[in-house]
Amino acid sequence: MIKPLFSLYQKASKWDRLYIYLRLKFFSDYFKKIDELLPNVGRLVDLGSGYGLLANLLSLNSERRSVIGIDGDGKRIGIAEGTIGSRRNINFMAEKVSSIVFKDSEYDGLVMTDFLHHLPYQEQEEIMKKISQSIKLGGILVIGDVRERPKWKYYISYLADLVLYISKPKCFYRSAEEMKKFLEKYGFYTEIIPADKKNIFSLVIYAARKEKAL
Ligand SMILES: C[S@@+](CC[C@H](N)C(=O)[O-])C[C@H]1O[C@@H](n2cnc3c(N)ncnc32)[C@H](O)[C@@H]1O
């Protein structure tokens, strides 16, 4: 899985390719698990998609998915757009989450990986309200994030965030139980799936199913 995805990024600079390679090396199992949780057919959005690694995987794994990746970093989105080639089931959009407008019940699935904890708690509330309205009843929200345990993996994850986002070093994590309650408030029934096996980061996946309208 790493090879076909990495080969899409031949036009990116040496440093971007190094980051992309390392991200795939550490996160490909996690991306694979997330891909399996999302529907094979329908409209999907990857919010905070960065370079579009997961969005690309979702698009390559099923032609019957229509995928959009959204990120606030125009440079990353430019690189992601350079990977599309002749595929017609994927698009990228440069936009800050605070200005996103979704239509009601627009998506079958929405995913965010390593993204939510970069938003202050108040902004997390605001975006979750929009997300909840944009996902169809019976649809799924999948969040990949950092959890509080085991502590040593949590500290490694925190350190990586500090180094990579030095200009915006504050992170807004939640414990798994807090996240579950947070998602419940927005109409999601959530399963907590540990994803840190054979990984040095304290990764967790929340598979949150939309069971009631807000
Ligand atoms: C750690 S990266 C994760 C990228 C991708 N989801 C992945 O797993 O490879 C976090 C991303 O969130 C984006 N981001 C942070 N704050 C944002 C905001 N307010 N609006 C949109 N994107 C934002 C950053 O530009 C960055 O690409």
The ligand as an SDF file (V2000), in Angstrom:
LIG
                    3D

 27 29  0  0  0  0  0  0  0  0999 V2000
   -1.1720   16.4150   11.3820 C   0  0  0  0  0  0  0  0  0  0  0  0
   -1.8200   17.0350    9.8810 S   0  0  0  0  0  0  0  0  0  0  0  0
   -2.8260   15.6490    9.4460 C   0  0  0  0  0  0  0  0  0  0  0  0
   -3.0150   15.5570    7.9750 C   0  0  0  0  0  0  0  0  0  0  0  0
   -3.7700   14.3200    7.5010 C   0  0  0  0  0  0  0  0  0  0  0  0
   -5.0890   14.2410    8.0750 N   0  0  0  0  0  0  0  0  0  0  0  0
   -2.9860   13.0610    7.7530 C   0  0  0  0  0  0  0  0  0  0  0  0
   -3.3880   12.2700    8.6240 O   0  0  0  0  0  0  0  0  0  0  0  0
   -1.9610   12.8620    7.1000 O   0  0  0  0  0  0  0  0  0  0  0  0
   -3.0190   18.2530   10.4170 C   0  0  0  0  0  0  0  0  0  0  0  0
   -3.5970   19.0560    9.2540 C   0  0  0  0  0  0  0  0  0  0  0  0
   -4.6220   19.9080    9.7560 O   0  0  0  0  0  0  0  0  0  0  0  0
   -4.6100   21.1160    9.0000 C   0  0  0  0  0  0  0  0  0  0  0  0
   -5.2830   22.1650    9.7890 N   0  0  0  0  0  0  0  0  0  0  0  0
   -4.9620   22.6190   11.0230 C   0  0  0  0  0  0  0  0  0  0  0  0
   -5.8310   23.5630   11.4290 N   0  0  0  0  0  0  0  0  0  0  0  0
   -6.7320   23.7240   10.4100 C   0  0  0  0  0  0  0  0  0  0  0  0
   -7.8790   24.5320   10.2160 C   0  0  0  0  0  0  0  0  0  0  0  0
   -8.2900   25.4120   11.1580 N   0  0  0  0  0  0  0  0  0  0  0  0
   -8.5940   24.4250    9.0670 N   0  0  0  0  0  0  0  0  0  0  0  0
   -8.2050   23.5300    8.1070 C   0  0  0  0  0  0  0  0  0  0  0  0
   -7.1200   22.7260    8.2270 N   0  0  0  0  0  0  0  0  0  0  0  0
   -6.3830   22.8270    9.3630 C   0  0  0  0  0  0  0  0  0  0  0  0
   -3.1380   21.3860    8.7690 C   0  0  0  0  0  0  0  0  0  0  0  0
   -2.9450   22.2380    7.6510 O   0  0  0  0  0  0  0  0  0  0  0  0
   -2.5900   19.9730    8.5640 C   0  0  0  0  0  0  0  0  0  0  0  0
   -2.5020   19.6230    7.2100 O   0  0  0  0  0  0  0  0  0  0  0  0
  1  2  1  0
  2  3  1  0
  2 10  1  0
  3  4  1  0
  4  5  1  0
  5  6  1  0
  5  7  1  0
  7  8  2  0
  7  9  1  0
 10 11  1  0
 11 12  1  0
 11 26  1  0
 12 13  1  0
 13 14  1  0
 13 24  1  0
 14 15  1  0
 14 23  1  0
 15 16  2  0
 16 17  1  0
 17 18  1  0
 17 23  2  0
 18 19  1  0
 18 20  2  0
 20 21  1  0
 21 22  2  0
 22 23  1  0
 24 25  1  0
 24 26  1  0
 26 27  1  0
M  CHG  2   2   1   9  -1
M  END
$$$$
